[in-house]
C-alpha cells in the first residue's frame, strides 16, 4: 500500500521535528522544510500528497507560497495552513486560495492527525469522483456471467497480484479501461492513484509536457507520470503514441526517473504501466510505426478482452445494469426491456461493443416512454444507429461510419446538451461532468452550444 508523502513547512525546529515524528509514527512518509525556499525546492523535487504550511516564515510567508502554487498547478494536493498569529482575514484569504483547513498554534496533535487524515481522504474522493464523472458509467468490474467473462475476471485477479507491465487488447468500446481499473483496484497499488492517459487526445507538440511535466522560472507543472506515482498509469490507445514520445517514455518507465521539460534534476517515480490497444502492435512494430523495444516491454503480460458479440448471453445483464445506473445517477425514468427486446439485442452484432449498448440504453430512456421497452422501439433505436444514409448527399446517421473526431464531437454535443438541460446552470453542469468551468465554456463554444438557450 502506498504511504502518503507529507511535506511539513515551518521555521520553528521544535515544531518541525515534533510534527515529523508524530506523522511518521502514524505511517506517513515525511520531509521537512525550514523556510519558503526549501519548501519550493522539496516540492519541485518530489510532488507531495499533502503540505502542512506555516504562514509566518523569515523569507516568504505561507500565503504567498499558497498563491504561487495555486496559480501554477491549481493546488493539485491539499494544503493545511498553520499559524501562531493568524487572523480571520488571513484564514479567509488562505481558504479562498484553496487551502483545505487552517490550524492554530499551539497545535493539538490529535486535531492535526484528524485533519491530515480527512484531507487525504477528501482528496482521494475528489480524484475518484473526477475519474468517474469523465465516464458515463462507473463499472467496478467487467460484467457478465458467461464462461468467457468469468475466465477474464479470473485472469485479472491473477495478474493483479504481480507488478509487471500489462497490455490489454480489444475492440473499441469493449471495456479495456474498466478492466484496467479493476486490475488496479485488486492490486497492492489499489489505494494509489489510477491515472488515465488518452494517448490519441494528447497533442504531439505538448506530449512531453503532459507526460513529464515542466519547470519554468521556478514554477512547476506536475505531469501525468508524477500524478500516477505510487499507483497505475493507464495508457489508452498506446499505438497512437508518436515515435518521438515513445523513446523517452520507455526510458522513464524502465528507470523510474525522468527530467521535466526545462528541468535540470531528475524526478523519481514508482508506477505500474497498463496499456491498451485496438491494433496489432506486432504489426505496427514490423511496419516501424511502433518501437520494437517498447512493444516487447509491454508484451510481458497480455489480456484479450472479448467483443460483446462473443458473449451475447451477457447482454440482458448489461442492459439491466445500465438501466439501473442511468436511473440512479442520471435521474432517468425506469423502464424494463421486454423478453423479445432482450432476445433481439442478444443477437445484435454490436459493432460498438459495450459502449454501443450503453448509449442505446441511455437513448431509449431519454427518448422513450412507458414502463416497457418493446421490440419495435429497440428496432427503431438500432436503426437510428446502424442505418446507412438515405442518399449520398444526406447526413451520415451512423456513429460508427464517422471519423473518430466527428463521432466524438457528435456524442459530446448530445451529452453536454442533455446535462445542461438537466442541470440548468453552468455550475451544476461542471459538477455533473467533472470539468473545470473555463475548459467547459471553451468546449461548449467549440461545439456550438449556447448555455443560455439550452438551459432555458
VOTOR-308022 format. One record per residue: x, y, z of N, C-alpha, C in turn; residue in one letter. Coordinates in steps of 0.05 Angstrom, whole numbers, padded with zeros to 5 digits, always signed. Each point is the difference from the previous one (the first is absolute). Layout:
REM residues N
XYZXYZXYZA...
END
This chain:
REM residues 456
+00017-00024+00000-00017+00024+00000+00018+00025+00000X-00007+00020-00016+00015+00024-00002-00003+00017+00025X+00023+00009+00011+00000+00018+00023-00003+00029-00010X-00017+00015+00012-00003+00028-00008+00025+00015+00008X+00009+00017-00019+00024+00016+00004-00008+00028+00008X+00009+00010+00024-00008+00026+00010+00024+00018+00003X-00003+00024-00009+00021+00020+00003-00008+00020+00022X+00017+00002+00021-00005+00017+00022+00018+00025-00003X-00013+00023-00001+00015+00025-00004-00004+00018+00025X+00021+00005+00016-00002+00016+00024+00028+00010+00007X+00002+00025+00009+00026+00011+00006+00009-00006+00029X-00018-00013+00016+00007-00006+00028+00010-00029+00001X+00026-00005+00007+00011-00027-00001-00015-00020+00018X-00008+00009+00024-00013-00019+00018-00027-00009-00011X-00015+00018-00012-00026-00007-00012+00004-00019-00024X+00020+00007-00017+00006-00017-00023+00006-00028+00009X+00018-00003+00020+00008-00026+00009-00023-00015+00012X-00016+00013+00017-00022-00014+00014-00021-00009-00020X-00008+00018-00018-00020-00008-00020+00010-00022-00018X+00025+00001-00008+00011-00021-00017+00000-00027+00014X+00009-00001+00025+00001-00025+00015-00028-00011+00004X-00019+00016+00007-00028-00010+00004-00012-00011-00026X+00004+00015-00021-00011-00010-00026+00014-00025-00009X+00026-00003+00004+00014-00024-00007-00009-00024+00017X-00006+00006+00025-00011-00022+00018-00027-00010-00010X-00014+00018-00014-00027-00008-00011+00002-00014-00027X+00025-00003-00010+00004-00015-00025+00003+00017-00024X+00001+00027+00003+00004+00017-00023+00030+00003-00007X+00006+00006-00025+00027+00008-00007+00002+00030+00001X+00020+00011+00014+00000+00028+00006+00028+00012-00007X-00001+00024-00012+00024+00017-00002-00007+00027+00011X+00021+00015+00010-00005+00026+00012+00017+00021-00014X-00011+00024+00000+00014+00023-00012-00002+00023+00020X+00022+00015+00003+00002+00020+00021-00008+00028-00010X-00004+00003-00026-00008+00026-00010-00012-00003-00028X-00008+00023-00011-00014-00001-00026+00018-00011-00023X+00025+00008+00000+00019-00009-00021+00003-00030+00001X+00004-00011+00024+00003-00029+00003-00026-00014-00008X-00023+00012+00007-00026-00012-00008-00003-00002-00030X+00008+00022-00013-00002+00000-00030+00018-00022-00012X+00024-00003+00011+00018-00020-00011-00010-00028+00005X-00009-00006+00024-00010-00027+00006-00025-00007-00016X-00017+00020-00004-00024-00005-00016+00007-00004-00029X+00021+00015-00009+00009-00003-00028+00012-00028-00004X+00015-00010+00020+00013-00025-00002-00020-00023+00000X-00021+00002+00016-00019-00022+00002-00027+00011+00007X-00020-00008-00015-00028+00009+00005-00011-00012+00026X-00007+00016+00020-00011-00011+00024-00030-00008-00003X-00010-00016+00018-00028-00006+00001-00015+00020+00017X+00014+00013+00018-00012+00020+00018+00022+00018+00010X-00006+00026+00005+00019+00019+00010-00011+00013+00025X+00016+00000+00022-00006+00016+00024+00017+00025-00002X-00012+00023-00002+00014+00025-00007-00004+00022+00021X+00022+00007+00012+00000+00022+00020-00004+00027-00015X-00013+00019+00013-00005+00026-00013+00024+00019+00003X+00010+00002+00024+00021+00020+00005+00028-00013-00001X+00015+00007-00020+00027-00011-00003+00019+00023-00008X+00026-00003+00005+00018+00023-00004+00003+00010-00028X-00001-00018-00021+00005+00009-00027-00025+00006-00016X-00020-00017+00002-00025+00005-00015-00022-00012+00016X-00023+00013+00001-00022-00009+00017-00016-00023-00014X-00013-00016+00016-00015-00023-00011-00022+00007-00019X-00013+00022+00005-00022+00008-00018+00011+00006-00028X+00023+00013-00001+00013+00005-00026+00007-00026-00015X+00010-00019+00015+00006-00026-00012-00025-00013-00009X-00021+00001+00016-00026-00012-00008-00010+00012-00025X+00002+00026-00002-00010+00015-00024+00017-00009-00025X+00026-00002+00004+00018-00008-00021-00007-00028-00010X-00003-00019+00018-00006-00028-00008-00028-00003-00011X-00018+00016+00010-00028-00001-00011+00000+00009-00028X+00016+00021-00006+00000+00011-00028+00012-00019-00020X+00021-00015+00008+00015-00016-00019-00012-00027-00005X-00014-00012+00020-00010-00027-00003-00027-00005+00013X-00014+00022+00005-00027-00002+00011-00002-00017+00025X+00021+00002+00018+00001-00015+00025-00007-00029-00004X+00018-00014-00014-00005-00029-00006-00001-00017+00025X+00010+00010+00023+00000-00015+00025-00012+00017+00022X-00011-00012+00021-00012+00016+00022+00022+00014+00016X-00005+00025+00009+00018+00015+00016-00014+00008+00026X+00013-00006+00023-00011+00008+00026+00018+00022+00011X-00012+00024+00005+00016+00022+00010+00002-00001+00031X+00023+00008+00010+00003+00000+00030+00013+00027+00007X-00009+00012+00023+00011+00025+00008-00005+00005+00029X+00019+00014+00013-00004+00008+00028-00011+00028+00002X-00001+00015-00022-00009+00028+00001-00021+00005-00022X-00017-00019-00005-00019+00002-00021-00022+00019+00006X-00012+00012-00021-00023+00018+00003-00022-00012-00017X-00024+00010+00004-00023-00009-00016+00005+00006-00029X+00011+00024-00006+00005+00008-00027+00020-00019-00014X+00021-00009+00015+00020-00018-00011-00013-00027-00006X-00016-00010+00019-00014-00026-00004-00018+00001-00024X-00015+00023-00003-00018+00003-00023+00015+00000-00026X+00023+00015-00001+00016+00001-00024+00012-00027-00007X+00009-00015+00020+00011-00027-00005-00021-00018-00011X-00024+00001+00011-00023-00017-00009-00007+00008-00029X+00000+00026-00006-00007+00009-00027+00020-00011-00020X+00025-00003+00008+00021-00009-00018+00000-00031-00002X-00017-00013+00015-00003-00029-00003+00011-00017+00023X+00009+00013+00022+00010-00016+00023-00023-00017+00011X+00007-00025+00008-00020-00018+00010-00009+00008+00028X+00018+00009+00017-00007+00008+00027+00021+00018+00012X-00006+00011+00023+00017+00020+00013+00002-00008+00030X+00024-00007+00009+00004-00009+00028+00017+00021+00015X-00007+00005+00025+00014+00020+00016+00020-00014+00019X+00022+00014+00004+00020-00009+00020-00009+00011+00028X+00006-00014+00022+00014-00026+00001-00017-00022-00012X+00012-00017-00015-00015-00021-00014-00010-00022+00018X-00025-00007-00004-00010-00025+00013+00007-00023-00019X+00017-00018+00010+00008-00022-00018-00023-00018-00008X-00019-00003+00018-00024-00017-00007-00015+00014-00023X-00004+00026+00002-00014+00014-00021+00016+00001-00026X+00026+00003+00003+00017-00001-00024-00002-00026-00015X+00002-00023+00015-00002-00026-00014-00027-00004-00012X-00022+00009+00013-00027-00003-00011-00002+00017-00025X+00010+00024+00000-00002+00017-00023+00016-00011-00024X+00024-00010+00006+00016-00012-00021-00014-00024-00012X-00012-00017+00017-00013-00024-00011-00025+00008-00017X-00015+00020+00010-00024+00008-00015+00008+00014-00026X+00022+00015+00000+00009+00014-00024+00008-00020-00022X+00015-00021+00008+00008-00021-00018-00023-00016-00011X-00019-00006+00018-00024-00014-00009-00017+00016-00019X-00003+00026+00006-00015+00018-00018+00013+00003-00027X+00027+00001+00000+00014+00003-00026-00003-00026-00016X+00001-00023+00013-00003-00026-00014-00029-00001-00012X-00020+00008+00016-00027-00001-00010-00004+00020-00023X+00013+00023+00002-00002+00020-00022+00011-00012-00026X+00023-00013+00002+00012-00012-00024-00017-00022-00012X-00012-00017+00019-00017-00022-00009-00025+00011-00014X-00012+00021+00011-00024+00012-00011+00006+00012-00028X+00023+00014-00002+00007+00011-00026+00003-00022-00021X+00013-00022+00009+00004-00023-00019-00026-00012-00008X-00019-00003+00019-00026-00012-00007-00017+00019-00017X+00002+00026+00005-00017+00019-00015+00009+00001-00029X+00025-00007-00006+00010+00000-00027-00012-00023-00016X-00012-00019+00013-00011-00023-00013-00029-00004+00006X-00015-00007-00020-00029+00000+00004-00008-00022+00020X+00014-00021+00002-00007-00021+00019+00023-00008+00017X-00005-00002+00026+00021-00008+00019-00001-00030+00005X+00009-00015-00019+00001-00029+00003+00024-00008+00016X-00004-00016+00021+00022-00007+00018+00016-00024-00011X-00013-00017-00016+00014-00023-00011-00015-00008-00026X+00013-00015-00017-00013-00009-00025-00025-00016+00007X-00022+00006-00012-00026-00012+00006-00006-00024-00017X-00011-00021+00011-00009-00023-00015+00005-00026+00014X-00019-00019-00002+00003-00026+00012+00008-00022-00019X+00005+00008-00025+00009-00019-00020+00027-00011+00007X+00006-00024-00012+00026-00013+00006+00023+00018-00008X-00003+00014-00022+00022+00017-00010+00006+00023+00019X-00022+00012+00011+00004+00022+00019+00010-00009+00027X-00009-00024+00009+00010-00011+00025+00030-00006-00002X+00008-00010-00023+00028-00006-00005+00016+00026-00001X-00011+00021-00012+00014+00026-00001+00004+00011+00028X-00020-00001+00017+00003+00010+00027+00020-00016+00016X+00001-00026-00004+00019-00017+00014+00029+00007-00009X+00004+00004-00026+00026+00009-00010+00008+00027+00012X-00020+00018+00002+00006+00026+00011+00008-00002+00029X-00013-00018+00016+00008-00003+00028+00028-00010+00003X+00008-00019-00018+00027-00010+00002+00021+00021-00008X-00006+00014-00021+00019+00021-00010+00003+00022+00020X-00022+00007+00014+00001+00022+00020+00020-00005+00022X+00007-00025+00005+00018-00007+00022+00029+00006-00008X+00005+00006-00025+00027+00005-00010+00002+00029-00009X+00024+00011+00000+00004+00028-00006+00011+00004-00029X-00001-00021-00016+00011+00002-00027-00017+00018-00017X+00012+00010-00022-00016+00015-00019-00020-00018-00013X-00022+00012-00009-00022-00015-00011-00010+00013-00026X-00006-00016-00020-00012+00010-00025-00028-00012-00003X-00020+00017-00003-00028-00009-00004-00007+00005-00029X-00009-00022-00013-00008+00002-00028-00030-00003-00002X-00012+00016-00018-00029-00002-00003-00011+00021-00019X-00023-00006-00011-00013+00019-00018-00009+00025+00014X-00004+00022-00015-00011+00025+00013-00026-00005+00014X-00002+00011+00024-00025-00003+00015-00004-00026+00015X+00020-00017+00000-00003-00027+00012+00005+00000+00031X+00010+00022+00010+00004+00002+00029+00028-00003+00010X+00019+00009-00016+00028-00003+00008+00007+00017+00024X-00011+00024+00002+00006+00017+00023-00013-00012+00026X-00024-00010-00003-00013-00013+00023+00017-00023+00011X+00011-00016-00018+00017-00022+00008+00025+00010+00014X+00012+00021-00011+00024+00012+00011-00005+00010+00028X-00022+00014+00004-00007+00010+00027-00005-00023+00019X-00013-00021-00010-00006-00023+00017+00026-00013+00010X+00020-00003-00018+00025-00012+00007+00015+00018+00020X-00001+00026-00005+00013+00019+00019-00013-00002+00028X-00026-00002+00001-00014-00001+00027+00007-00026+00015X+00006-00021-00015+00007-00026+00013+00029-00002+00008X+00016+00018-00010+00029-00002+00004+00009+00014+00026X+00025-00004+00006+00012+00013+00024+00000+00031-00003X-00003+00009-00024-00001+00029-00006-00028+00011+00002X-00019-00015+00008-00028+00008-00002-00007+00025+00015X+00015+00006+00021-00005+00025+00015+00014+00024-00013X+00017-00005-00019+00014+00021-00014-00016+00011-00023X+00010+00020-00015-00015+00012-00022-00002-00018-00024X-00021+00003-00015-00003-00012-00027-00002+00023-00019X+00020+00004-00017+00001+00022-00018-00003-00009-00029X-00021+00009-00013-00005-00008-00027+00012+00020-00019X+00015-00010-00020+00012+00017-00021-00013-00008-00026X-00017+00017-00011-00011-00005-00026+00020+00009-00021X+00017-00019-00009+00022+00007-00017-00009+00015-00025X-00022-00009-00012-00009+00013-00024-00009+00029+00004X-00007+00007+00025-00010+00027+00005+00022+00020+00007X+00025-00010+00005+00022+00018+00006+00012+00011-00025X+00001+00026-00002+00013+00013-00023+00029-00007-00001X+00011-00008-00023+00027-00009-00002+00020+00021+00010X-00006+00025-00006+00019+00021+00008+00000+00004+00031X-00021-00009+00014-00002+00004+00029+00004-00027+00015X+00006-00021-00014+00001-00027+00013+00020-00001+00022X+00024+00011-00004+00021-00001+00020-00008+00015+00025X-00012+00024-00003-00009+00015+00023-00022-00014+00015X-00020-00012-00015-00022-00014+00013+00010-00024+00016X+00019-00015-00011+00009-00024+00013+00020+00005+00022X+00020+00017-00006+00022+00004+00018-00001+00025+00017X-00019+00018-00006-00001+00025+00015+00021+00020-00011X+00001+00023+00013+00018+00021-00009+00008+00018+00023X+00023+00013-00004+00010+00020+00018+00008+00025-00016X-00009+00023+00010+00006+00025-00013+00000+00023+00020X+00022+00014+00002+00002+00023+00018-00008-00007+00028X+00009-00024+00010-00006-00008+00027-00027-00012+00004X-00018+00001-00020-00026-00012+00003+00000-00029-00011X-00016-00017+00013+00000-00028-00006-00028-00009-00009X-00001-00014-00023-00025-00013-00008+00005-00030+00002X-00016-00014+00016+00003-00029+00004-00014-00015-00022X+00015-00017-00014-00011-00015-00022-00015-00025+00009X-00010-00014-00019-00017-00024+00005+00016-00022+00014X+00026-00002-00007+00016-00021+00013+00002+00005+00030X+00005+00024+00008+00001+00006+00028-00027-00003+00014X-00021+00007-00014-00027-00003+00011-00006-00030+00006X+00012-00017-00016-00004-00029+00003+00019-00013+00020X+00018+00015+00012+00020-00011+00018-00013-00016+00023X+00010-00025+00003-00011-00018+00020-00024-00015-00009X-00009+00005-00025-00024-00013-00010+00004-00012-00028X-00020+00004-00017+00000-00012-00026-00003+00022-00022X+00016-00002-00020-00003+00017-00024-00013-00016-00022X-00023+00008-00009-00015-00014-00021+00003+00015-00026X+00014-00012-00019+00005+00012-00026-00020-00011-00020X-00021+00014-00005-00021-00009-00019+00008+00007-00028X-00006-00018-00019+00007+00004-00028+00030+00005-00003X+00016-00017+00012+00029+00003+00000+00012+00000-00028X-00014-00013-00019+00010-00001-00028+00000+00027-00013X-00015+00019+00011-00002+00027-00012+00023+00019+00010X+00017-00010+00018+00021+00016+00011+00021+00006-00021X+00009+00025-00002+00020+00007-00019+00027-00014+00007X+00015-00008-00021+00025-00013+00005+00019+00017+00016X-00001+00027-00004+00017+00018+00015-00006+00000+00030X-00024-00008+00007-00008+00000+00029+00006-00028+00012X-00001-00021-00017+00004-00027+00010+00027-00004+00013X+00021+00010-00012+00027-00005+00011+00004+00012+00028X-00006+00026+00004+00003+00011+00027-00019-00013+00021X-00024-00008-00009-00018-00012+00018+00010-00028+00009X+00011-00015-00019+00011-00026+00007+00023+00003+00019X+00017+00019-00005+00023+00005+00018-00009+00008+00028X-00020+00017+00001-00010+00009+00026-00013-00023+00016X-00015-00017-00014-00014-00021+00014+00019-00023+00008X+00021-00004-00016+00019-00021+00008+00018+00008+00022X+00009+00026+00000+00017+00010+00021-00015+00012+00024X-00026+00004-00005-00017+00012+00021+00010+00028+00007X+00012+00014-00019+00008+00027+00004+00001+00015-00027X-00002+00027+00001-00001+00016-00024+00005+00029+00007X+00004+00016-00021+00003+00029+00003-00026+00013-00009X-00009+00019+00016-00022+00016-00010+00010+00018-00023X-00018+00009-00017+00007+00018-00021+00010+00026+00012X+00025+00007-00006+00013+00023+00012+00013-00005+00026X-00002-00024+00011+00011-00007+00026+00029-00008-00002X+00015+00002+00022+00028-00008+00001+00005-00024+00017X-00017-00006+00019+00004-00023+00018-00020-00022-00005X+00008-00025+00001-00019-00022-00006-00021-00003+00022X-00023-00009-00008-00023-00005+00018-00004-00030+00000X-00003-00011+00024-00004-00029+00003-00030-00006+00004X-00009-00022-00013-00028-00008+00004-00001-00031+00002X-00022-00010+00009-00005-00028+00003-00028-00006-00011X-00002-00008-00025-00026-00005-00012-00001-00027-00014X-00024-00011-00001-00005-00024-00017-00013+00009-00026X+00007-00013-00021-00011+00007-00027-00020-00020-00009X-00024+00009-00007-00019-00016-00014-00007+00015-00026X+00005-00013-00022-00005+00013-00026-00023-00015-00014X-00014+00014-00018-00022-00012-00015+00003+00007-00029X-00009-00018-00017+00001+00004-00029-00022-00015-00014X-00009+00012-00022-00019-00015-00017+00014-00010-00025X+00026+00007-00003+00015-00008-00024+00020-00021+00008X+00010-00014-00020+00021-00021+00004+00027+00013+00002X+00011+00002+00025+00025+00014+00004+00023-00014-00014X-00001-00027-00003+00021-00014-00014+00001+00010-00029X-00023+00003-00012+00000+00010-00028+00009+00029-00001X-00008+00016+00020+00008+00028+00001+00030+00002+00003X+00012-00017+00016+00029+00000+00004+00014-00009-00026X-00011-00020-00013+00012-00010-00025+00000+00021-00022X-00021+00017+00001-00002+00022-00019+00014+00025+00009X+00015-00002+00022+00016+00023+00011-00018+00023+00008X-00025-00006+00007-00017+00021+00011-00001+00000+00031X+00013-00021+00011+00001-00003+00029+00027-00012+00007X+00012+00010+00022+00027-00010+00007-00001-00029+00009X+00019-00016-00011+00001-00028+00007+00007-00004+00030X+00018+00016+00010+00008-00004+00028-00023+00006+00019X-00017+00021-00007-00023+00006+00017-00021-00022-00003X-00003-00011-00024-00019-00022-00004+00007-00024+00017X+00026-00008-00001+00008-00024+00015-00002+00005+00030X+00004+00025+00009-00002+00006+00028-00030-00001+00009X-00018+00008-00017-00028-00001+00006-00011-00028-00002X+00012-00017-00017-00011-00026-00006+00007-00021+00020X+00009+00007+00024+00006-00019+00021-00026-00015+00008X-00021+00016+00006-00026-00012+00007-00020+00013-00018X-00018-00016-00012-00021+00010-00017-00027-00012+00008X-00020+00016-00003-00028-00009+00004-00016+00008-00024X-00015-00018-00011-00018+00006-00023-00029+00002+00011X-00012+00023-00003-00028+00003+00010-00018-00006-00024X-00020-00018+00004-00017-00009-00022-00019+00022-00010X-00006-00001-00026-00021+00018-00011-00027-00010+00011X-00019+00019+00003-00026-00007+00011-00014-00022-00016X+00003+00000-00026-00013-00021-00016+00010-00028+00007X+00023-00002+00014+00010-00026+00007-00011-00010+00027X-00015+00017+00014-00013-00010+00024-00028+00014+00003X-00016-00004-00021-00026+00012-00002-00018-00008+00023X+00005-00023+00013-00017-00008+00023+00002+00020+00023X+00020+00017+00000+00003+00020+00022-00015+00026-00006X-00012+00002-00024-00014+00024-00007-00023+00007+00019X-00018-00018+00008-00021+00007+00019+00010+00011+00027X+00022-00011+00010+00012+00010+00025+00011+00028-00004X+00013+00005-00023+00010+00027-00006-00022+00020-00003X-00022-00008-00014-00023+00018-00003-00011+00008+00027X-00003-00020+00017-00011+00006+00027+00018+00018+00016X+00026-00005-00002+00019+00016+00015-00001+00029-00009X+00000+00005-00026+00000+00028-00009-00026+00014+00004X-00022-00014-00001-00026+00012+00006+00001+00010+00029X+00008-00018+00019+00001+00008+00028+00020+00023+00005X+00022-00001-00015+00020+00022+00004-00011+00027-00009X-00012+00001-00024-00011+00025-00010-00023+00010+00017X-00015-00018+00011-00022+00008+00018+00011+00012+00026X+00020-00013+00011+00012+00009+00026+00016+00026-00003X+00017+00001-00021+00019+00022-00002-00008+00022-00019X-00018-00005-00019-00008+00020-00018-00029+00009+00004X-00014-00014+00018-00028+00008+00006-00019-00006-00023X+00008-00019-00018-00018-00008-00022-00022-00019+00010X-00023+00000-00013-00022-00018+00009+00007-00029-00004X-00008-00017+00019+00005-00029-00002-00018-00012-00021X+00012-00016-00017-00014-00015-00020+00014-00027-00003X-00015-00021-00006+00011-00027-00003-00003-00009-00029X+00020-00016-00008-00001-00011-00027-00017-00026+00000X-00017-00003-00019-00016-00024-00002+00018-00023-00008X-00010-00024+00004+00016-00024-00008+00006+00000-00029X-00019+00008-00017+00005+00001-00029+00021+00020-00007X+00000+00023+00014+00020+00020-00005+00028-00010+00009X+00001-00013+00023+00026-00010+00009+00010-00021-00019X-00018-00018-00010+00009-00021-00018+00011+00012-00026X-00013+00022-00009+00010+00013-00025+00028+00012+00005X+00004+00012+00023+00025+00012+00006+00022-00021+00005X-00008-00023+00010+00020-00021+00004+00013-00008-00026X-00015+00002-00022+00010-00008-00026+00009+00023-00018X+00000+00024+00011+00011+00023-00015+00030-00003-00001X+00013+00008-00022+00029-00004-00002+00017+00020+00017X-00012+00022+00009+00013+00019+00017+00028+00009-00010X+00001+00013-00023+00026+00009-00010+00014+00020+00019X-00016+00014+00017+00012+00018+00019+00003-00011+00028X-00006-00027+00002+00003-00015+00025-00015+00012+00024X+00011-00002+00024-00015+00009+00024-00007+00029-00001X+00018+00017-00012-00005+00028-00002-00026+00005-00017X-00003-00015-00021-00024+00003-00017-00025-00008+00016X+00002-00022+00015-00023-00008+00017-00007+00021+00020X+00020+00011+00014-00004+00021+00020-00014+00024-00013X+00009+00008-00024-00012+00023-00013-00029-00006-00008X-00005-00024-00009-00027-00008-00007-00019+00002+00024X+00009-00010+00023-00017+00001+00024-00006+00029+00007X+00020+00017-00001-00004+00028+00007-00020+00013-00020X+00003-00007-00025-00017+00012-00020-00029-00008+00004X-00006-00025+00005-00028-00008+00002-00012+00010+00027X+00016+00003+00020-00010+00011+00025-00007+00030-00003X+00016+00014-00015-00005+00029-00004-00023+00005-00019X+00000-00015-00022-00019+00006-00021-00027-00015+00002X+00000-00023+00013-00023-00017+00001-00019+00006+00024X-00022-00014+00001-00019+00003+00021-00014-00027+00005X-00013-00002+00023-00013-00025+00007+00018-00017+00017X-00012-00019+00014+00015-00017+00019+00018-00020-00014X-00007-00008-00024+00016-00020-00014+00013+00010-00026X+00023-00011-00006+00013+00005-00025-00004-00024-00018X-00018+00003-00019-00008-00022-00017+00018-00004-00024X-00004-00022-00014+00016-00007-00023+00000+00022-00021X-00024+00012-00006-00002+00020-00020+00018+00024+00006X+00000+00008+00026+00016+00023+00008+00030-00006-00003X+00007-00025+00006+00028-00008-00003+00009+00000-00029X-00018-00010-00017+00006+00000-00029+00004+00029-00010X-00017+00018+00010+00003+00028-00009+00026+00012+00010X+00007-00006+00025+00025+00010+00012+00024-00011-00015X+00000-00026-00006+00022-00012-00015+00002+00011-00028X-00023+00006-00012+00000+00011-00027+00012+00028+00000X-00005+00015+00021+00011+00028+00002+00030-00001+00001X+00011-00022+00011+00029-00002+00003+00013-00012-00024X-00013-00021-00011+00015-00015-00021-00010+00004-00028X-00022+00014-00004-00010+00003-00027+00018+00018-00017X+00005-00007-00025+00016+00017-00017-00015+00026-00007X+00013+00020-00011-00013+00025-00008-00020-00006-00022X-00021+00016-00001-00021-00004-00020+00010+00006-00028X+00019+00019-00002+00012+00006-00026+00028+00009+00005X+00017-00002-00021+00028+00007+00004+00004+00029+00009X-00018+00018-00008+00003+00028+00008-00012+00005+00027X-00014-00018+00012-00013+00004+00025+00019-00003+00023X-00010+00007+00025+00017-00002+00023+00006-00029+00008X+00024-00005+00010+00007-00027+00009-00012-00005+00027X-00016-00021+00003-00014-00005+00025+00014-00021+00017X+00019-00015-00011+00013-00021+00015+00024+00012+00015X+00000-00003+00026+00022+00010+00016+00026-00015-00006X-00003-00025-00009+00023-00016-00004+00012+00003-00028X-00014+00015-00018+00011+00005-00026+00016+00026-00001X-00002+00016+00022+00013+00026+00000+00029-00002+00008X+00017+00019-00008+00027+00002+00011-00002+00003+00030X+00021-00009+00014+00000+00000+00030-00006+00028+00011X+00013+00020-00010-00004+00028+00010-00029+00008-00002X-00012-00004-00024-00027+00008-00005-00020-00016+00018X+00005-00026+00002-00018-00016+00017+00002+00009+00029X+00025+00006+00009+00003+00009+00028-00014+00027+00004X+00002+00018-00019-00013+00026+00003-00030-00003+00000X-00010-00018-00017-00030-00004+00000-00010-00010+00027X+00015-00019+00011-00009-00010+00026+00003+00021+00022X+00023+00015+00000+00005+00020+00020-00022+00021-00001X-00008+00008-00024-00020+00021-00003-00027-00010+00012X-00008-00025-00007-00025-00010+00011+00002-00004+00030X+00023-00009+00010+00004-00005+00028-00002+00026+00016X+00014+00021-00009+00001+00025+00014-00027+00014-00001X-00014-00001-00023-00027+00012-00003-00019-00013+00019X+00001-00026+00002-00018-00015+00019+00005+00009+00029X+00026+00000+00008+00006+00007+00028-00005+00030+00006X+00003+00017-00021-00006+00029+00004-00030+00004+00004X-00016-00014-00015-00029+00002+00004-00008-00010+00028X+00013-00022+00008-00006-00012+00025+00009+00017+00024X+00024+00012-00002+00011+00015+00022-00010+00028+00002X-00002+00014-00023-00011+00027-00001+00020+00021+00007X+00025-00007+00006+00020+00021+00006+00028-00011-00006X+00018+00018-00006+00027-00008-00006+00015-00011+00024X-00007+00010+00024+00012-00011+00024-00007-00029+00004X-00026-00007-00003-00008-00028+00003+00010-00017-00022X+00001+00012-00025+00011-00016-00023+00029-00007+00005X+00016+00019+00010+00028-00006+00006+00002-00022+00021X-00017+00000+00020+00001-00021+00021-00009-00027-00012X-00020+00000-00016-00010-00025-00012+00021-00013-00018X+00013+00016-00016+00019-00011-00020+00028-00002+00011X+00006+00012+00023+00027-00001+00010+00020+00018-00016X-00010+00020-00014+00017+00018-00016+00004+00026+00014X+00024+00011-00003+00005+00027+00011-00015+00020-00018X-00011+00021+00013-00019+00017-00014+00012+00015-00024X+00025+00009+00002+00012+00014-00022+00002-00019-00024X+00009-00025+00005+00001-00020-00022-00027-00006-00010X-00020-00001+00018-00027-00007-00009-00012+00022-00018X+00005+00025+00006-00010+00022-00017+00013-00003-00028X+00026-00006-00001+00014-00003-00026-00012-00023-00016X-00005-00022+00015-00012-00024-00014-00027+00006-00011X-00017+00013+00015-00027+00007-00009+00001+00018-00025X+00019+00020+00001+00002+00018-00022+00010-00015-00025X+00019-00018+00003+00010-00015-00023-00021-00018-00012X-00019-00009+00016-00021-00018-00010-00025+00015-00009X+00001+00027+00002-00023+00016-00009-00024-00001+00019X+00005-00004+00026-00022-00001+00020-00002+00026+00014X-00024+00012+00001-00005+00025+00014-00010-00008+00028X+00015+00004+00021-00009-00008+00027-00027+00012+00008X-00004+00026-00007-00025+00013+00008-00024-00012-00014X+00002-00006-00026-00022-00011-00015-00006-00029+00010X+00020-00016+00004-00004-00028+00008-00011-00002+00028X+00006+00019+00018-00009-00002+00028-00027+00013+00004X-00010+00014-00021-00027+00013+00003-00022-00020+00002X
END
